[in-house]
Amino acid sequence: MKLKYIPIAFLSATLVACGGGGGGGGPSTPAQVNTAFVLSAKVNGVAVPNFSVSAGEGKVLGLLTGEVVELTASSPYTIVRRDFGKATADVRAETTSNFRAAFNTVDNTTATLVFGINNDPGKVASVTFTIRGTSPNFNPVTPKVGDAFTYAESDKTLAGNTVPFPDINRVVTSLNPAGGWNEDYIDVPRNLVLTKVNLNAEGNRTGYQATANDPTGCKDARYSPSEQLLIFPLQVNTPYQAQWTASCLPNDSQTETLTASVLAYEKVTTRGGVFNALRINQVTKVTNSTNVGLPSRGYEQNVTVWFDPILGRNVKYSGVRTYPGGEPSDKGSFLSETNIELIKTVKN
């Protein structure tokens, strides 16, 4: 029987199409936004660099409890939704172009404001605040059905070729009684579901079912006990290790071993916002890959991932893949590096 290749993830549950090769969709089309409406932000009176939200966009702004956030718009709006989560909001100013408040919370929480654009009623802009409370630990976050996170990805092969991918929207479709959930990975330009992903209560993959993927890749994968890229509670200067079996049904499997360390809690900026994130180094090794094109059937992935523990999402990723047992001869079909970033967030 021909073995089906099972890629190790480039995110906690990232594009399964990226793992094995140089394929993938064409370049994505940038979203059209109304530049006549732009929100800017200040925190404690200081402008937030590289943060702006146009109509049609949803971005994240990381805060600490007690910080005063001010949002100023270039044209009038109406706040059509406000959800302060577990925080209390001390609103100090609210007009059709300015909102200023201090959010206070003991527990880590998110808050969301959705702005309807008065001169363009069909458009909204949203800001999700991730607010760190006074608790020292970061625990798993359960999303809500309908939460959506859009990622952009760019890879390089061993041959040095850039591999563009379409933007992928990860939409939470259902929750399960054990605390986990399911997501659809949707090719944005084609509005096509590529993969259905199953996650446990910690946000680690337990399986996936590819619906429109690389024909040589695995169509139905399982991870036992799970793909443990995150082990909670997460704390700075805390290492962790894990091992799991990745199986492609009915009977192909490989062993994956992880060594990781939480290095820092720091600000990081992507096109999706300005985040307070944990910087985590993750090294994953495979010694018995199901990919028969690999000499010695082994490869290693060394990545830096920025994980927003309040949003419960990876927001930026930079990874390098090496082949200690020898590089494959078909260098154009195997990855050497990947870069991924969160570009849009919609929170229910």
N, C-alpha and C positions, 0 to 999 in steps of 0.2 A: 504494500500500500504506500502511496506517495505521502510523505509527511507534510503536514500543514504548518507553516511558520507561525509561531506565537511571539509577537514582539513584546519586550518589556516596555512599560509605559514611559512616555516623556512628560506626563503629568500624572497626578494621582489617578486620574482616569482620562487619559488624553486620547488623541486620534489614533485608533488602532491601525489606520492606514499608513502612518508615518514610520512604523518600526522597521519594516523590512526593506523598503527600497526607494528607488528613485522615482516611483510613480506618484500619482496624486492629481488633483484637479488643477485647473488653470488658475492664473492670478485672480484675486478677488477684485470686485469693483467697489471703490470707496463709497460709503453711504453719502447721500445727498443731504446736506444740512442747511438750515436757514441762517446764514451768517448775519442777518439783520438783528437776530436775537442772540445775545451772548451773556451768560452768567459768569461773573468772576467772584473770587472768594478771598476773604481775609480771616485769619485766625489770631485772636488776641491783638487785633489791630494791624497785623503784618500781612501783606499780600502773599497769597500762596503761589509760588512760582509754577509756571507751566500747567495751570489749572484753569480751564474754561469749559463751559457747557453750552452747546448750541441746541436749537430746536431739533428734536429727533434723536438726541443723545441721552445716554444714561451713564453717569460717572459716579465714582466713589471718592469720598474725602475722609481720611482717617483723623480722629480726634481723641483727646484724652478727656476724662470726665472733668467738668468745670471750665473747659476752654470755651471762649466766646467765638462763635462763627458768624460771619457776615457775608451774605450773598447779595450782589448788586447786579441788576440786569440793564442791558442797553436799551430795552423797550419794555412797555408795560406787560404785566402778567397777572394771572389769577392763580392762587394756590388751589389746585383741584384735589389734592390728597395730601394729608399729613399723618404720619404714623411715627410716634416717638419711641416705639418699642418699650423697653423697661426703663427708659430714661424719663426724667421730668425736664420740661423745657421752660426756662425762664426767658420768655420772649420780651426783648427790650425795644424792638422796632419792627414794624411791619407796614409797608406801603405797597403800591403796585410795582415798585422797582427795587425794593430793598427789604431784606429780612435779616434780623440780628437776634441771636439767642445764645444762651449758655445751656448746654446739656449736662445734666448731673445724673450719675448712676453708680450703684455699687457693682452690679453685674455687667459683664461685657454685653453689649447689645448693638443692634443696628437701628437707625431711624431713617425715614424716607420722606422727602418732599417732592411732589410732582407739580410742575409749573405749566399751566396752560397759557399759550402765547396769545395775547389779546388781538393782535393784528393778523394772526394766522391760526384760527380756531381749530384746524385739523391737526396741529402739532403740539407736542408737549416736550418738556425737558425735565429730567429727574436727577436728583442728587441723593445717593445713599450714604449716610454717615456711619462709619464703623467707630463705635465709642468704647474705649477701654475704661473699665471701671476700676475699682480698688482691689479686686481679687488678683492674687499673684499668678494663678494658674490659667492655662488655656485648655478648655475642654472641647469635645467635638460639637459641631454645629449642625443641627438638622434644618434643611431648607424647607421652603413651602412649595407646594405644587404650583407650577407656572413660573417660578424663578428661572431666569435665563441669563447665561453668561457667554459672551461672544469672544472668541480667541482668534488671533492672527498668528500664523506660523510661517517660518522660512527655514529650510534645511539646506545642507550641503552634502554631497556624496563624496566618497573617497576619491573620485575622479576630479573633485573640485567644482562640480557643477551645482548651481543653485537650483533648488527644487521648490517652486512656489506652491502653496496650498490655498484653497479657498478659505475664507473666514468660516469658522465653525461655531454654530450656536448650540450650546449645551442647555437643554431645557428639562427641568424636573417634571416628570410626568406622573409619578405616583409615589406614595410612601408605603412602607410595609410595617406590620405589627412589631417586628423585631427592632425597629428604629432605623433601618436602612431605607434606601430609596432607589428609584430607577430614573434614568435620563435618556433622552434621545439626542444624538449628535447629528446636527442638521447642517448640510452644505448650504450656506446662505445664498450664494448666487443662483443655485438651482432649486432651492427649497426642497432638498432631498434628504431624507433620513438615511445616514450612512450606517449607523450603529446604534443598537440599544444596549445600554450599559447598566449593570447591577452593582450597587454599592452597599456596604454595611454601615452601621451607625457611626463609624469613624471616618466615613468617606473614602474607604479603600475598596477597590474593585473586588467583587466576588465572581464576576463573569461578564461576558458580553456576547451579543449576537450580531454579527455583521450582516447588513442587508444590501449594501452596495459598496463593496470593498474590493481590494486586490484579490483576483480569483485564486491566487496561490496561497493567500493568507487563511488563517483560521476563521471559520464561520461561526463556531460555537465554542467559546472558551470558558473554563472554570479555574478559579484560583482557590487553593486549599492551604491553610484556612482562609486566607485572603491575601491580596497583594498589599503587604503591610508597609507601605511607604510612609505612613503616618502612625505613630504610636503615642497615645495621649496618657496623661497630660503632657503637653509640650512645654518645655522650659529651656531658657537660654543656658548654654554651657552643659547641656545634657545630651550624651550620646545614646544611641539605641541600635539594636541589631534585630534582624528577622530573617526567616527563610520560609519559602512557600513553594508549592508545586503548581505550575501552570499547565493545564491540560487542554488539548484540543480534542473534543469528543469525535469519535468514540474512544480512542486509545493512544493518542500521541501526547507526550508530556515532556516537560523540562523543569529543572530545579533552578530557582533564582535565590540568591543570597544578597542581603542588604546590610551595609554598614553606613550609619548616618549620624550626624551631629547637628544640633541646633546652635548656630554660631552667634546670632545677634538678633535684636529687635530694632528695626530701623525703618526710615522712610524710603520708599521706592516709588518712582513715577513711571506710569505707562500711559498709553493713549486712553486707557480706561479710568484714569484718576490718579490721586496721590494717596498712597496707602501706608499704614503702619504695619509692617510685615516681619515675620520671622524669616531670617536667611538660614536655609538648611542645606548642608552638603549631603548628597546621597550617592553612594557608590553601589551599583548593582552588578553582580557577576552571574553569568550563565556558563556552565561547563558542559552541558549536554543539550545544546540548542536543537530544536526540531528543524532548523534550516540546514539542509544537507549541502548547501553551497558554501558553508563555512569550514575552512580547514580547522581541524581539531574540535569543531562544533562548539567553539566558545567565543564569547565577547564580553566586554565590560563597558558600563555606562557610568560616567562621572559627571554629576550635574550640580549646579547651584539653582535652588528654587526659592522664590520668595512667596511665602504662604501667609495670607491674611487670616489670622486665627479667629477673627470676629466675623468676617464675611464667610469664613469656612471654605476658602478657595485659594488655589495657587493663582498668583497674579502675574508672575514673570518667571521665565525658565531659560537657563542657558546650559546646554549639555553637550558633552563630547563622548563619542562612542569609539572604542578602540578594540582591536582584535589580537590579543596577546598570543594566540596560537598560530598567527599568520593571517594576512589579509586575503580576502577572496580575490580571485582573478577578475571577476566582473565588478570593477570598482564603481562603475556607473549605477549599479543597482543596490549599493549598500551605503548607509548613512555614515557621515563622520561627525556632523554637528547639527544641532537644532536650537532654534530660538523661538520662543512662544511668549505672547503677552496678552493679557486681558484688555479688550478694547471697548466693551460695553457691558453694563449690568442693568438688569431689570428685576427689581425685588417686589414681590407681592406683600 
